C-alpha cells in the first residue's frame, strides 16, 4: 500500500494544463469577461448618445441566445409540428432543421466591425468610386421620428453599391440591419456581413418552415426596435426601371405589428441614382431571351473588379464613375397607415402599403446627369448638337423643379451637368460625337435605355 505510482511526464503535463484551464475558466476568465463587457457597455452608451436611432438591446444580445429563442419560439414550434405531420418525419429531425435555419439567418452584430471598420470602409469605397452627394432630405421630419420607433429604410435597388452608400450616409444616425440575398454567402464576406448585423435570406425558397423561421426573426427584430434596411423590389433592376414591391418581408413586419403596442414602425423611403451602375452590362445581359433572371454574382468577378480599380488608381489612370446621389423621403408611420383603413386585420393592407412605399421611393429618386442626357438623346428622332441638348436639359430640369423632383446639378451649373453626362456617355461609347453632333451608338442602345429608365417614372 505504500508503493509509489509513477506517472509519465507528458501525462502530468497534460493534467497540469487541464487544471490550469479549469482555474482560469472558474476564476480568471469571468473577471476578464466582466472587465471587457463593462468597457463595451460604456462604448455603446457613448455611441448611443451621438446616434439619432440608438442601438437596441436586441441587437446586442448574444447570437447563441437569439438562435435558441428563435428555434424554441411557440410559432416556430407549431410550424415544426405541422411540417413533421405533413412530411411524416420525426419532430426531432424537423426541429433540428428549424434550428439550422435559425443559425443561417440570425446575425452577429459587432459594434466595432460596424462603426470601427464598415462605416469607414463604406465611406472610403463610396468616395473612391463616385462623387457621392446627398440629395433631398426632410431633416425636420427625420429628426421628429420617435426614438422608440422601429425604423425601416425602404430603397430602390440599382446596384450592390446601394448597401455601401446607404451604410456610409446613415452611419451618423444608426446601425442598419440589411436583408441580404444568398449572393454574398461566401468566405470571408459572409462572416463580415453577419458581424454588421445583416441577415441572409433565401429569396426563392418556398419551404414553409423556412419562411416561418425567417418571419419570426424579422418580427422579433422589429419588436426589438432594430433599425432595418430592405429593398421592396426584391432584387436588382435588370432594365433600370422601378419594379413592383415584393411583399415577403413587408408582410412579415405587418403581420407581427400591434397598432396598440408600445412601438410604432416607421418606413423611410430612400431613392438612389447613379451616373454609372457598375453592373449595368451584366444586368442587361442577365435578362435573357426568355425574360428569366439569370444574374449570378461570383467572388472572382468582385475581386477582379476591385484589383483592376486599384491598379488604375496606382498607375494614375483612374477616373471616378460620375455622381451617386441618395435622397431620403418623408417617413411613413405604419400605425397611421393602418388607422386610416377599415381592414379586419393589419395584414390585409400589405399590398396597398407596398404600392404606397414604392410610390414614395419613386418620388425621391434623384435626377443625375447621365440619365438626364440618356432620356434626351433617346427620345430625339435625330442626332443633337451640344446646344440643342443643353436647351432640352434646361426645359426638362425646369419641369422637374416645378413638380418638386430633386435634380442634382453639379456646381449649380446646368451647362456643366450636361457636359458631365455627355463626357460619361461618349467615354463609354454609348453616344458618338462627330463634328459637335451626338448620336446613339446602335450597339449600346440597351445601355442608354437602361439609364433613361432610371428617371422614366418622373414623366408618367
N, C-alpha and C positions, 0 to 999 in steps of 0.2 A: 504493500500500500504506500510505502514511502518512496517508490521508484520515481525517477524523473521522466517526463514526457518531452521528447524533442520535437520541435516544430520547425519546418524549413523557413529560412529567411524570407523567401518570396511569399509564403503564406502569411507570415507575421506582418510583412509589409502591406499586403492586400488588406488584412484585417485592420491595420492601423489607418489605412486610407479610408476605409468604410466608417471607422469610428470617428475620424476627423470630419467626414461628410455629415455624419449624424449630429455631431456637436454644432457644426456650422448651420445645419438646417434648423435645429431647435433653438439656438441661441443667437448666432451672428446674423444669419440671413434675414430673420424677421426685423431686426433693428435696421439693417441696411435698407430693406424694402420700405420700412416706415420713414426713413430719412429721405429717400428719393421720392416717395409718394407725397410727403409734405412739401418738398420743393416743387414737385409737379403741380400740386394743387395751388400753390402760390403763383406759379407761372400762368395757370389757367385763369385765376382771378384777375391778374394784371391784364391778360389778353381780353377777357370779357369786358373790362372797363372801357376799352377802346373800340370794341365791336358794337355795331348797332344791334345785331342779332346774336345773342350770346350762344356759346356752345353749351347745349343742354346735357344734363347728367346721362341721359340715354346714350348719347354719342360717346361718352367716356367710359361706359360700362365695359367690363372685360368681355372679349369676344366669346370666350367659352361659356360665360353666364348667359349671354344673349342666345347662343345656339341652343342651350338647354331650355331656356324659356320658350323659344320658338318651337323646338321639337316636341315639347310637352304642353303646348297651348291647347286648350279644350277644343277649339275649332279644328286644329290640325289633327288631334287625336280622333275626332269624329270622322274626318276625311280618311284617316288611316283605316279605321274600321270599315268604312264604306268601300274603300278600294280593295281591302282584303276579301270582303264578301263578294265583290263583283268579279275579282280575278281568281278567286278560290286559292288564295295564298295565306300562309300563316301571318297573324297580326304582327309577330315579332319581326318578320322579314320586311314587311311593309313599313313598320316603324323605323327600322334601320335605314330604309330607302329615304324616308322623310327626313331623317337626321342628316343623311348625305346631302340632300337638297339644302338643308339649313346651313351646313358647313360651306356649301358652294356659294350661297347668297350673302350670308352675314359678313360685313366688312370688319376690318380692324383699323380704328381711327388712331392716328398718331399726330398730335398737335405739332410736334417737331417736324415730322415729314411734310405736313401740310403748309404750315407757316414758315418753317425754317428752310425748307427746300422747294416745295412745289410752287408756292406763290412767287418766290424769287425766280425760279426756273421758268415759270409761265411768263413772267414779265420779260425776262431776257429773250426767250424764244419768240414771243409775240413781236417785240421791237426789232429783233433781228430779221424777221421775215417781212413784216408790214410796218407801215406808218399807222399806228393804232390811234384812233380818235374816239372819244365819247360823243355820241350824237345827242338825241333828245333824251331828257330825263326830268321828270317832275320831282325835284328834290323834296318839296314840301310833302307831297303825297307819300313818298317812300319813307320820309322821316316820321310821318304820323302813324305808321304801322305799329300796332300794339306789340310790345316786346314779348308778350306771352303767346303770340300767334305763331302758328307753323307757316313759314313762308316757302312757297314753291315757285321757283323761276321756270316759266314755260317758254321755250325758244324754238325758232325755226332752225332746221338742220341743214346747213350748206356744206360743212367741211368738218373733218376731225379736229381741225384747229378751233372749232367752237368751244370745246372743253377748255382749251388753253386760254383763249381770250377771255371768257367769262370768269374763269378762276382768277385771272390777273385783275380784271376790273372790279370784281366783287370781293376781293381779299380784304378790303378795309371794312366791309360790312359783316361778313360771316364766312364760315367754312361750309362749302356746298357739298352735298352728298349726291353724286350722279348715279343715274341708272345707265350702266354701260353694257353694250352688246358683247357677244361672245368673241368678236374680232380681236379683243385685247387680252384674251386669256392665253398668254404665253409668257414664259420666263424671260427676263425678270420683271416685265411690265405688270404682270398680274399682281404680284405681291406689293408693288409700289402703289398701284391703283387702289388696292384694298386698304393700304395704310392711310390713304387720303379720305377714307370714309365712303368710297364708291362701292356699289354692289353690282354684281353681274346678273344679267337676265338672259334667259333663252327666249328670244322674241318669237320664234316659230313653234315653240313647244305647245302641244295640245294635251299634254298629260294633266289631268285634273288634280292629281295630288301635288304635282309641282306648282301648279297655278295657285293652289290653296296655300302652300307654304310661302310662296312669293307674296301673295296678297296679305297674309298675316304679318310678314315682315314690314311691308310698306305701311300697313295700318299701325303697327307698333311704333315705327319710326315717326309717323305723323302724329300719333297721340303723344309721343315723347318730345315733340317740338323741334325735330331735326329739320334744318333748312335743306331743301332738296332742289334739284335741277333736272328737268325732264324735257324730252323732245316729243311733243304730241304726235308729230308725223311718223314717229317710229323708226325712221332711218334717213339716210342721206338722200336729198333730192337728186334724181338722175337727169332731170331736164331743166333744173333751175327754178321751177315753179313751186309755189307753196302747195303742199298737199293737204289732204283732209286729216283730221285728228283721228289717231288710233286710240280707242277708248280703254285699253287694258289698264294701265297704271292709274288713269283718272278714275275709272270705275272702282278700283281698289280703295283709293283715297276717299271717294264719296260714300262708298258702302260702309266704311268704318267711321264715318263722321257723325257726330251727335250735335245737332244745332243748339241744343240747350246745354251742351258741355262747356267746360271752362276755357277751352282753347279753340279759337277760330282758325280756319285755313285760308290764307291769303295768297292768291296767284299773282305773280308779277310777270307781265308779258315782256319778252326780250326779242328784239329784232336785230339780226346780224346781216351784214352785206360786205362783199369783198370786190376789189378790183381784179383779183385773181384767186380763184379757188384752186388750191394745189392739186386736187384730184380731178379736175374738170374733165380731162380727156378720158381718164379711167372710168369715171362715172358714166359718161356718154357711151363709151364702148360697152359698158356693162348692161345697157338696156336690152340688148339682144333683139333679134329679128322677131321673136315671138312675144316680146314685151315683158318677159320674165326678168327678174333682177338676178344678175349673175356676179355682182361685185364681191370680190374676196380680198380681204386685207391680209398681207403676208409680212412677217417681221423683216424678211430680206429687203422688200421694197422700201420699208420705212428707213432702215439703216443705210441703204444705198442713197436715198434722197438726202438724209441727214449729212452723211460724209461728203456727198457731192457739193452741198451748200457750204460746208466748212472749207472744202478745198477752194471753191471760188472766192470765199472770203479771204483765205490766206494768200491767194495769188492776186488779190486786188481786182478781180473781175466780177465781184458780186454786186447785184442791184436788188433792192427790196421789191417785193411784189405789189407795189402800189399801196392803196389805203384799205384798212379794215376798220369798219365803223360799227359800233354797238349802241343801240338805243334801248332805254327802259321805259315801258309804258305805265299807265295808271294801274294801281293794284285793284284786283277783283276779289271781294270777300265772298267766300263760299256760303257763309251764314246769310249774308244779304241776298245772294243769288237764290238760295232756296226759300227765303222768306217771301219772295215775290212770286212763288209758284204754288199751285194747288195740288201737286203730286202727293199721292198717298205715302210714298217713300222717297228719300233723297236720291236713290239710285235711278229713279225714273227720269231724272233730269240730266243724266250724264251726256247724252248725245247733244242736247242743246248747250250744255256747258262747254263741250269740246268745240262746237261750232263758234260759240262766242269768244272763246280763248284764241282760236285761230284768226278770227277777225281782228281781235285786239293786237295780236302779233303782226298781222299784215299791215295795220295802220302805222306801226313804228319801225317797219323795215326801212332803213335809210337809203337814199339815192346817192350813189357814189359815181365817180367819173366814167369808169368803163361800162357799166350797164347803161348809163345815160347815152353815151355815144353809140353803143350797140343798138339801142332802141331806135335812135335817129337814123342811122345808116341802114338798118334792116327794113324800116318802113318806107324808105325812099325807093322810088322806081328807077332811079338813075344815080350815077356817081355824083358826089357832092364835093364842092370846094371847102376849104377850111372856113371861109367867111360864111358860107351857107350853113355849115354845121354849127358855128357859133351863134348864128341868128336863131336857128331851130332850138338850140340848147337854152338860149335866153328865154324864149317863149315857153318852153316846157318847164323850166325852173320856176318861172312866174306862176304857171298853172299849179305846180306842186305847192308853192308857198301859199297860194290862195286857199288850198284845201288843207293847209297846216300839215303837210307832209315834209318831214325833215330831209333836206338835201345837204350833203357835205360838200361845201365849196372850198377847196384848199386855198389858204391865204386870203379868203374872201374875194377871190378874183375869178369870175366866170371864164374869162379867156384862158387863164392858167388851168382851170379844171378841164376845159376842152383839150388843151394841149397834153395834159396828163393822160386822158383817155385815149387820144389818138396815138400817143407815143407807145402806150402799153399794147394796143391792138396791132400797130404796124410792126413792133419788135417781135411779136409772136406770129406774124404773117397771117393774121386774121383779116386785116384790111391791107390793101395795097395802095401805095401812094405813087402817083405818076403826074409830074408837072403840076403839083399842087392840088390834084383831084384825088379823092379817096373812093375806092370801090371795094366791093366784097370779094374776097378770095373764095371761089366756089368750093374748094376743098375743105374750107373751115366754116362753112355756113352754119353747121350744127353748133359749133362753139359760140358763134355770135348770137344765135338764138338762145343758147343756154344763159348768157349774161343778160340779154334783153328780157328774158322770162323772169329774172330776179325782181324786176320792178313792174312787170306786166299788170299785176293786180291793182296798181295805183291808177290805172286808166279804165278799169272795168266797173 
